[in-house]
Amino acid sequence: MATTEHGPLAGVRVVELAGIGPGPFAAMLLADLGADVVRVDRPGGPGLGIDPRYDLTNRNKRSVLVDLKAADGPAAVLDLVERADILIEGYRPGVAERLGIGPDAALARNPQLVYGRMTGWGQDGPLAERAGHDIAYIALTGTLSMIGRPGEPPTVPANLVGDYAGGSLYLVVGVLAALQHARTLGGRGQVVDAAIVDGAAHLATMIHGMLAAGGWQDRRGSNLLDGGCPFYGTYETADGQYMAVGPLEQRFYEEFSRLLGIEDEAPDRGDIARWEELRTLVADRFRTRTRAEWTEVFEGTDACVAPVLSLREAPGHPHVAARATFVEHDGLIQPAPAPRFSVTPVSVRSGPSRPGADAGTVAADWDVPGIAEPRKDTTG
């Protein structure tokens, strides 16, 4: 079967206005899928960031430096916009408009443009103008309230649920859907308002259905999938490590209880009143062996048990390694692009783009000579 080398979005041009969090991750995903992503960095760098050499969310991209507050800054961005398919920005509502690169200005230059807006609160509503971060967005949607043990504070799931699941991924779905519309239904661009509060709420759609049906209790750690169930959670081992347990189906649970060695003494798993008794029995049993020993016990079975690995351990797991779920590029071990495609394979083609390093090639490839004018990078 013939293949191409750059992913299914080869030929799609994206302008990313540099920011932090979900916007850069969304642009990285588009770049991983083959899009030509040009990141417009500002002199001095973002307000919150890491050493550009290690910022993996800037892989597979190119970068130019533009001072949007300079007299010629907005015009330089609009020159890129004229040749782009998608633009991504993550400013507070109204900021892009004040800079002269808002949707009206951009769509006037390129009526087919998909203008992707990434915010926490959205473009309107009482909180639209307020600052915020992942934790506040998922708190307000009820999503955070579900995570953690009863009687304890909610557990913060890093910034994965809000920024990236509720934010970046919905922005990517939105701009690709809008791009499909622009290319097939009249050539008309549009604005995509991707708000983390909307996405984080949408992620819990199934839970809301269960809540309405009486199959979910609106209190933390009391349900089948939130740690309340003794056969869906994590347990400490003899060496202070953890095993993840999830045999929800009866046939898997029977294998689990047999291998754990509790099948003859465990209470009926369907008796919710005895769940704490079952939890204690399972916990006590797991503490009798190390994580490695339990991993060996459950290896090759359908008991739905796995060791909880650290970030540094994960790339070495045999299954993860066999699938090349992590790759090494320029000395940096990192998650490989996902998902996978049979005809248009994706890959890490280049490391993190350094601010302003690609002005010359972008100027030539996009036919925007002005973007190559020397601009000093003050990020170090």
Buried (B, 14 or more C-beta within 10 A) or exposed (E): EEEEEBBBBBEBBBBBBBBBBBBBBBBBBBBBBBBBBBBBBBBBBBEEBBEBEEBBBBBBBBBBBBBBEEEEBBBBBBBBBBBBBBBBBBBBBEBBEEBBBBBEBBBEBBEBBBBBBBBBBBBEEEBBEEEBBBBBBBBBBBBBBBBBBEEEEBEBBEBEBBBBBBBBBBBBBBBBEBBEBBEEEEEEBBBBBBBBBBBBBBBBEEBEEBBEEEEBBEEBBBBEBBBBBBBBBEBBBBEEBBBBBBBBEEEBBBBBBEBBEBEEEBBEBEEEEBBEEBBEBBBEBBBEBBBEEBBEBBEEBEBBBBBBBEEEEBBEBEEBEEEEBBBEBEEBBBBBBEEEBEEBBBBBBBBBBBBBBBBEEBBEBBEBEEBBEEBEBEBE
